Amino acid sequence: MEDSQRPSESGRIQRSVEAIAFVAVWVAVGELLSLSPNAYLLFGIPLTAGFQLLVRRRPIKELWVRYGPVLSLRTVSLKLAIPLAIVPFVSLVKDVVEGRGLDLYLYGLAAIVGAGAGAYALGQFRRETWRYLGLCLATAGLLGILLVIGPRMIPAWYDASTAQPTGGSLEPNALFGIESLLLYIPALFMVEEVTFRGAIDSHVHHPGERHGVASAIFVSILWGLWHYPIIPHASVVQVVATLLLLQVAVGPFLSIYWRKSGNLMVPGFAHATIDSVRNALGSVP
């Protein structure tokens, strides 16, 4: 490739600063308003859409599939969307019946919409996409699960570091884990993963640029710090260190396989798998 054709790296610092500012605004709002975890996640939907359209100046569909076809009824299969929407719909109905709160209703609705985005991404799977999904699960997924399970091997540490102590019990709630997985897969197409891989990672690192691992670590640090307002904490240093341990270990692999596949289902499925195992074990968000 000739030098004139190489992607310019002159704007990387500016793009990184824009990403920092975006996350800083989100964290500040979460802290100042003491948003619930679901409200905090939902606040990111308009923020991410605005960032994608006004800062990145790219179409919304590229949050889910890079260089994908036009988003339409032809490219969103109902045969894929309906199964993905079943658990979010049931969860929404249950929340409404139990009167559990507006933030949960909106989260359920967001997950139902995310089912359509997930179907769009699944419809673009190719042989290489499946391979990248397997590699992402074998790296980010496996590492994240090990980091989640690890504290369970030390009951005293685990009881002191979780919101719901279990007395050292290692028995998982498998059904809750499966339900979480089927809810999180479509939800992550609207919250969190769509932001940090679909929008921020794509903004910070452009195809063909150097220092890909460094930029993936940078995005992962932002992702870790972003969790701060929704994690129970007494010590700022302790919670930041804990967050960065998991996100900086797992996040770079999510970014790398998002870049390789160009399909958000790849990092999204791995992320949902980690979180569902965490939920099955009763750990904090």
C-alpha positions in Angstrom: 0.0 0.0 0.0 1.4 3.4 -1.0 2.0 6.0 1.8 -0.7 8.2 0.3 -3.2 5.4 0.7 -2.4 4.5 4.3 -5.0 5.5 6.9 -3.9 8.8 8.6 -2.9 8.4 12.3 -2.7 12.2 12.9 -6.2 12.3 14.3 -5.8 9.4 16.8 -5.1 11.6 19.8 -8.1 13.7 19.0 -10.3 10.6 18.7 -8.9 9.2 21.9 -9.7 12.5 23.7 -13.2 12.4 22.3 -13.7 8.9 23.6 -12.4 9.9 27.1 -14.8 12.9 27.1 -17.7 10.7 26.1 -17.1 8.2 28.9 -16.4 11.0 31.4 -19.8 12.6 30.7 -21.5 9.3 31.1 -19.8 8.4 34.4 -20.3 12.0 35.8 -24.1 11.8 35.1 -24.3 8.3 36.7 -22.5 9.6 39.8 -24.3 12.9 40.1 -27.8 11.5 39.6 -27.1 8.2 41.4 -28.7 6.3 38.6 -29.7 2.7 39.0 -27.6 0.2 37.0 -30.4 -0.2 34.4 -31.0 3.5 34.2 -27.2 4.0 33.8 -27.1 1.5 30.9 -30.2 3.0 29.2 -28.7 6.6 29.4 -26.0 5.3 27.1 -28.4 4.5 24.3 -29.0 8.1 23.2 -25.4 9.0 24.0 -24.1 6.2 21.8 -26.5 7.1 19.0 -25.4 10.8 19.2 -21.7 9.8 19.3 -22.1 7.6 16.2 -24.0 10.1 14.2 -22.5 13.4 15.3 -18.9 12.6 16.3 -18.1 9.5 14.2 -20.5 10.5 11.4 -21.2 6.9 10.6 -24.6 5.1 10.1 -26.1 3.3 13.1 -26.0 -0.1 11.4 -22.2 0.0 11.6 -22.5 -0.3 15.4 -23.5 -3.8 14.7 -21.9 -4.9 11.4 -19.1 -3.1 9.8 -19.7 -2.5 6.1 -23.0 -4.4 6.4 -25.9 -4.1 3.9 -28.6 -1.5 4.3 -30.6 -2.1 7.4 -34.1 -3.2 6.3 -36.8 -5.9 6.7 -34.9 -7.8 4.1 -31.7 -7.9 6.1 -33.4 -8.6 9.5 -34.7 -12.1 9.5 -37.9 -12.6 11.6 -36.8 -16.2 12.0 -33.8 -15.0 13.9 -35.3 -11.9 15.6 -38.3 -13.6 17.1 -36.4 -16.3 19.0 -33.9 -13.6 20.3 -36.8 -11.5 21.5 -38.7 -14.2 23.5 -36.8 -14.0 26.8 -36.7 -10.1 26.8 -40.4 -10.1 26.1 -41.2 -12.6 28.9 -38.9 -10.6 31.2 -40.7 -7.4 30.3 -44.1 -8.9 30.9 -43.0 -10.3 34.3 -41.5 -6.9 35.3 -44.8 -5.1 34.4 -47.0 -7.6 36.2 -44.8 -7.3 39.3 -44.6 -3.5 39.0 -40.8 -3.5 39.3 -40.1 0.0 37.9 -39.7 2.1 34.7 -36.0 1.4 34.3 -36.6 -2.4 34.1 -39.5 -1.8 31.6 -37.3 0.3 29.4 -34.4 -2.2 29.6 -36.8 -5.0 28.5 -37.9 -2.9 25.6 -34.3 -2.1 24.6 -33.5 -5.8 24.6 -36.5 -6.5 22.3 -35.2 -3.9 19.9 -31.8 -5.4 20.3 -33.2 -8.7 19.1 -33.7 -7.1 15.7 -30.1 -5.8 15.7 -28.9 -9.2 16.8 -30.8 -10.9 14.0 -29.2 -8.4 11.5 -25.7 -9.3 12.8 -26.5 -13.1 12.7 -27.7 -12.7 9.1 -24.2 -11.5 8.2 -22.4 -14.5 9.6 -19.9 -16.2 7.3 -17.5 -19.1 7.9 -14.8 -16.7 9.1 -17.2 -15.1 11.5 -17.9 -18.4 13.2 -14.2 -19.0 13.5 -13.7 -15.6 15.1 -16.6 -16.3 17.5 -14.9 -19.5 18.6 -11.6 -17.7 19.1 -13.2 -14.9 21.0 -14.9 -17.4 23.3 -11.6 -19.3 23.7 -9.8 -16.2 24.8 -12.0 -13.4 26.2 -14.8 -15.8 27.2 -12.6 -18.4 28.9 -10.5 -15.8 30.6 -13.5 -13.9 31.9 -15.1 -17.0 33.2 -12.0 -18.0 35.0 -11.7 -14.5 36.6 -15.4 -14.8 37.7 -15.0 -18.3 39.1 -11.6 -17.6 40.7 -12.9 -15.7 43.8 -15.4 -18.6 44.4 -12.4 -20.8 45.2 -11.6 -18.5 48.2 -15.0 -18.4 50.0 -13.8 -15.8 52.6 -12.6 -13.4 50.0 -15.7 -14.0 47.9 -18.1 -13.3 50.8 -16.3 -10.1 51.6 -16.3 -8.9 48.0 -19.9 -9.6 46.8 -23.2 -7.9 47.5 -24.9 -11.2 48.2 -22.6 -13.5 50.3 -23.2 -17.2 49.7 -21.3 -18.7 52.6 -18.8 -20.1 50.3 -21.3 -22.2 48.3 -20.1 -23.1 44.8 -23.5 -24.4 43.5 -24.5 -22.2 40.5 -28.0 -21.3 39.6 -27.9 -22.7 36.1 -31.4 -21.7 35.1 -30.8 -18.1 36.0 -27.5 -18.2 34.1 -29.3 -19.4 30.9 -32.0 -16.8 31.3 -29.4 -14.1 31.7 -27.5 -15.3 28.6 -30.7 -15.2 26.5 -31.5 -11.7 27.8 -28.0 -10.2 27.5 -27.3 -11.4 24.0 -29.9 -9.0 22.4 -29.5 -6.4 25.1 -25.8 -5.9 24.4 -26.8 -4.8 20.9 -28.3 -1.7 22.6 -26.2 -1.1 25.7 -22.5 -1.4 26.8 -21.0 -3.7 24.1 -22.5 -1.7 21.3 -20.9 1.4 22.9 -17.4 0.1 23.8 -16.8 -2.1 20.7 -19.2 -0.8 18.1 -18.7 2.9 18.7 -15.7 3.7 20.8 -13.3 1.0 19.6 -14.2 1.7 16.0 -13.6 5.4 16.6 -10.3 5.1 18.4 -8.8 2.5 16.0 -9.3 2.6 12.3 -8.6 -0.3 10.0 -4.9 -0.3 8.9 -3.6 1.7 11.8 -0.7 0.6 13.9 -0.6 0.0 17.7 -3.8 -2.1 17.7 -3.1 -3.8 21.0 -2.4 -0.5 22.7 -5.6 1.0 21.5 -7.5 -2.1 22.5 -6.1 -1.8 26.0 -7.0 1.9 26.1 -10.6 1.1 25.2 -10.7 -1.6 27.9 -9.5 0.9 30.5 -12.3 3.2 29.6 -14.7 0.3 29.8 -13.5 -0.7 33.2 -13.7 2.9 34.6 -17.2 3.3 33.1 -18.4 0.6 35.6 -17.5 2.7 38.6 -21.0 4.3 39.3 -22.8 1.0 39.3 -20.4 -1.1 41.4 -20.9 -1.1 45.2 -17.7 0.4 46.6 -16.1 1.8 49.7 -12.6 2.5 48.5 -12.1 4.2 45.1 -8.7 2.5 44.7 -10.0 -0.9 45.5 -12.9 -0.8 43.0 -10.8 0.8 40.2 -8.2 -1.9 40.6 -10.9 -4.7 40.6 -12.6 -3.3 37.6 -9.4 -2.8 35.6 -8.3 -6.4 36.4 -11.3 -7.9 34.6 -11.9 -5.4 31.9 -8.2 -4.9 30.9 -7.7 -8.7 30.8 -10.8 -9.5 28.8 -11.5 -6.3 26.8 -8.6 -6.3 24.4 -9.7 -9.7 23.1 -13.2 -8.4 22.6 -11.9 -5.4 20.6 -9.5 -7.5 18.5 -12.2 -10.0 17.5 -14.7 -7.2 16.8 -12.1 -5.7 14.5 -11.4 -9.0 12.8 -15.0 -10.0 12.3 -16.7 -6.7 11.9 -19.7 -8.3 13.6 -20.9 -7.3 17.1 -22.3 -10.8 17.8 -18.7 -12.0 18.2 -17.7 -9.9 21.2 -21.3 -9.6 22.3 -21.8 -13.3 22.7 -18.5 -13.7 24.6 -19.4 -10.8 26.9 -23.0 -12.2 27.5 -21.5 -15.6 28.3 -19.2 -14.1 31.0 -22.0 -12.1 32.5 -24.4 -15.0 32.6 -21.8 -17.2 34.4 -21.3 -14.3 36.9 -25.1 -14.2 37.4 -25.4 -17.9 37.9 -22.8 -17.7 40.6 -24.5 -14.7 42.3 -21.7 -12.2 41.9 -22.1 -8.5 41.6 -22.7 -6.8 38.2 
